[in-house]
């Protein structure tokens, strides 16, 4: 028996308050992400020193632009950039998806030899953050590291989108695709993104398979063993300067000789 007759109502009130705050933060994040799609991205580069090399992707490239800054500095030239914060691999409402980024690049100049890209991360992350994980891609402690079948099926669909895009690039005459995978996200104020490790493991494995099984000449870059929590900014997602430097170093042996 509860000795405090008001205890239950206080707990309920606290729960409602926490729920309200979580919804408010998530709503704020949606607005922020919409802004990221068109504001918090570095500008596109539609005419570069080397127009045959093109970057498409999401905010890992586009939020600060530092990965490409390093690559440009080391090579002594520039290449085109169409990556946008908030972009999903296929579809989405926050930003031009990676299919449309690639189509824009082709319309600007179809002579593309090399693609530097990422893609698929936001397809998983945005539902987790803004829709409270409808595909159950977060693995809670009581699930003992077992990723849900619904999340696996969802990622399998992303795999198909990746293979289709890589096949299109190959058919268009792209000689080389360098596909950067995703590192582990970390805890953030608005969401415990530590719980995405299993989804990231499964997602990177499927993206690596997309590279291997598509018709494209594709190299997959896996950053999971390289990027630490200290290399990620406070939002739990995007690379800090140190993270961008590490990612650029992973990419450089593959893209440097092509610039």
Buried (B, 14 or more C-beta within 10 A) or exposed (E): EEEEEEEEEEEEEEEEEEEEEEEEBBEEBBEBBBBBBEEBBBEBBBEBBBBBBBBBBBBBBBBBBBBBBBBBEBBEEBBBBBBBBBBBBBEBEBBBBBBBBBBBBBEBBEEBBBBBBBBBBBBBBBBBBBEEBEBBBBBEEEEEEEBBEEBBEBBEBBBEBBBBBBBBBBEEEBBBBBBBBBBBBBEBEBBBBBBBBBBBBBBBBBBBBBBEBBEBBBBBBBBEEBBEBEBBBEBBBBBBEBBBBBBBBBBBEBBEEBB
